[in-house]
Amino acid sequence: MFLAPQPGAISMFEGDGGLKKEIRGLRLDANGLHLEEKTCCFSYDQEALKNWSTPPPDYALYQYRLSTDENTLYRVDRDGKTILLDFIRDSWSIPLTKWGIDAHKYPDVATCRIVSKRKDRLFGETRFIVDVHCEAQSEECESIVFSWSFASGLGFIAINDFMLRQVNVKPVYRKN
């Protein structure tokens, strides 16, 4: 239900500061749905660029797959398996390092939970939507919070401040 975008489709997101994210469906096989996620266009302070012999790329590119069992949706990448949705447990833990969080300031894991389930109309269809909230607290009692939302037939519709704005489906051409 939440394995999307399907192969050939691209989900396009917009975030704060003009950042954009695209999640492209690559292929679907027995191991799950293989995706490529590209976030761009980072801007760098000219002073910071002086420390680079060549400018850093203005984008980040990740490949991973989504897989499921009866009640759980996972993100699987070279670092292992992370739970994105769990319909059985009230809460679950995910490693913070996978999300680029400073491991020295915060514990190794964040606690995640589903905060809402609802039906809503998106992109012309009524969809089942699930919102997940994750939080970790430092020893200084500072909290870091991140979240994502999934919609049936669309996959991710929000990742932190990135919101789904468009889904493009590229035509599949067949030989006669």
C-alpha positions as CSV (number, residue, x, y, z in Angstrom):
1,M,0.0,0.0,0.0
2,F,2.9,2.4,0.8
3,L,5.4,1.1,-1.7
4,A,5.7,4.1,-4.0
5,P,6.7,5.7,-6.3
6,Q,6.4,2.8,-8.6
7,P,9.1,2.1,-11.2
8,G,9.2,5.0,-13.7
9,A,7.4,7.4,-11.5
10,I,9.1,10.4,-9.7
11,S,7.8,12.0,-6.6
12,M,8.8,15.7,-6.4
13,F,9.1,17.5,-3.1
14,E,9.8,21.1,-2.0
15,G,11.5,22.1,1.3
16,D,12.6,25.1,3.1
17,G,15.2,27.4,1.6
18,G,14.4,26.4,-2.0
19,L,15.7,22.8,-1.5
20,K,14.1,20.2,-3.7
21,K,13.9,16.4,-3.3
22,E,13.0,13.8,-5.9
23,I,12.3,10.1,-5.2
24,R,12.4,8.0,-8.3
25,G,11.0,4.5,-8.5
26,L,13.7,2.3,-10.1
27,R,12.4,-1.3,-10.0
28,L,10.2,-3.7,-8.0
29,D,11.5,-7.2,-7.2
30,A,11.2,-9.9,-4.5
31,N,13.4,-7.7,-2.3
32,G,11.1,-4.7,-2.4
33,L,10.8,-1.4,-4.2
34,H,14.2,0.1,-5.2
35,L,14.4,3.9,-5.0
36,E,16.8,6.7,-5.8
37,E,16.5,9.9,-3.7
38,K,18.2,13.1,-4.8
39,T,18.1,16.3,-2.7
40,C,19.4,19.5,-4.3
41,C,20.4,22.4,-4.6
42,F,22.6,23.2,-1.7
43,S,24.2,26.6,-1.5
44,Y,27.5,27.2,0.2
45,D,29.0,30.3,1.9
46,Q,31.9,31.6,-0.2
47,E,34.1,31.6,2.9
48,A,33.4,27.9,3.5
49,L,34.2,27.1,-0.1
50,K,37.8,28.3,0.4
51,N,38.5,25.1,2.3
52,W,37.6,22.9,-0.7
53,S,40.0,22.2,-3.5
54,T,37.0,21.5,-5.7
55,P,33.5,22.7,-4.9
56,P,31.3,20.1,-3.2
57,P,28.3,18.9,-5.2
58,D,25.1,20.8,-4.8
59,Y,23.1,17.7,-4.3
60,A,23.0,14.5,-2.3
61,L,22.1,11.1,-3.9
62,Y,21.0,8.0,-2.0
63,Q,19.8,4.6,-3.2
64,Y,17.7,2.3,-0.9
65,R,14.7,0.1,-1.1
66,L,11.4,-0.2,0.7
67,S,10.3,-3.6,1.9
68,T,7.5,-4.9,4.0
69,D,6.3,-7.7,6.0
70,E,2.7,-8.1,7.3
71,N,2.7,-5.0,9.6
72,T,6.0,-3.2,9.1
73,L,7.5,-1.0,6.4
74,Y,11.3,-0.9,6.2
75,R,14.0,1.3,4.6
76,V,16.9,-1.0,3.6
77,D,20.2,0.4,2.5
78,R,23.9,-0.5,2.7
79,D,23.8,0.2,6.5
80,G,21.0,-2.2,7.2
81,K,17.3,-2.2,7.8
82,T,15.4,0.7,9.5
83,I,11.7,0.6,10.5
84,L,9.7,3.5,8.9
85,L,6.2,2.2,9.9
86,D,5.1,-0.4,12.5
87,F,1.4,-1.0,12.8
88,I,1.8,-3.5,15.8
89,R,4.1,-1.7,18.3
90,D,3.3,1.6,20.0
91,S,6.8,2.8,19.4
92,W,10.1,1.6,17.9
93,S,13.7,2.8,17.7
94,I,15.8,4.0,14.7
95,P,19.5,4.8,14.6
96,L,20.1,8.6,14.5
97,T,23.3,8.2,12.5
98,K,21.3,7.1,9.5
99,W,19.6,10.6,9.5
100,G,22.8,12.6,9.7
101,I,22.3,13.6,13.4
102,D,25.4,14.4,15.5
103,A,25.9,11.2,17.5
104,H,28.0,13.0,20.1
105,K,25.2,15.2,21.3
106,Y,22.3,12.8,21.2
107,P,21.8,9.2,22.0
108,D,22.3,6.5,19.4
109,V,18.6,6.1,18.7
110,A,15.4,8.0,18.4
111,T,12.0,6.7,19.4
112,C,9.4,6.8,16.7
113,R,5.6,6.3,16.8
114,I,2.6,6.7,14.6
115,V,0.9,10.0,15.7
116,S,-2.1,9.9,13.3
117,K,-3.9,7.7,10.8
118,R,-6.6,9.3,8.6
119,K,-8.2,9.3,5.2
120,D,-7.8,12.4,3.0
121,R,-8.1,13.4,-0.6
122,L,-4.7,13.8,-2.3
123,F,-4.0,14.0,-6.0
124,G,-7.6,13.3,-6.9
125,E,-8.1,10.2,-4.8
126,T,-9.1,9.3,-1.2
127,R,-6.0,7.9,0.5
128,F,-5.0,6.3,3.8
129,I,-2.4,8.6,5.4
130,V,0.0,7.7,8.3
131,D,2.1,10.3,10.1
132,V,5.2,9.2,12.1
133,H,7.0,11.4,14.7
134,C,10.5,10.5,16.0
135,E,12.3,12.2,18.9
136,A,15.6,11.9,20.7
137,Q,16.7,13.9,23.7
138,S,20.3,15.0,24.5
139,E,21.8,14.9,28.0
140,E,21.2,18.7,28.1
141,C,17.5,18.0,27.6
142,E,17.5,19.4,24.0
143,S,15.1,17.5,21.8
144,I,15.6,16.7,18.1
145,V,12.4,15.9,16.3
146,F,11.8,14.6,12.8
147,S,8.9,13.1,11.0
148,W,7.5,11.7,7.8
149,S,4.1,10.8,6.3
150,F,3.0,8.1,3.9
151,A,-0.1,8.0,1.8
152,S,-1.5,4.9,0.1
153,G,-0.5,4.7,-3.6
154,L,2.0,7.7,-3.2
155,G,4.5,6.5,-0.6
156,F,6.2,9.4,1.2
157,I,4.2,12.6,1.1
158,A,6.3,14.5,3.7
159,I,9.8,14.1,5.0
160,N,10.6,16.6,7.7
161,D,10.0,20.0,6.0
162,F,9.9,18.5,2.5
163,M,6.3,18.3,1.1
164,L,5.2,16.3,-1.9
165,R,4.2,18.7,-4.7
166,Q,4.0,16.6,-7.8
167,V,4.1,13.0,-9.1
168,N,5.4,12.4,-12.6
169,V,4.9,9.1,-14.3
170,K,7.1,8.5,-17.3
171,P,5.5,6.5,-20.0
172,V,6.6,2.9,-20.4
173,Y,7.3,2.1,-24.1
174,R,6.9,-1.5,-25.3
175,K,8.3,-3.1,-28.4
176,N,5.7,-4.5,-30.7
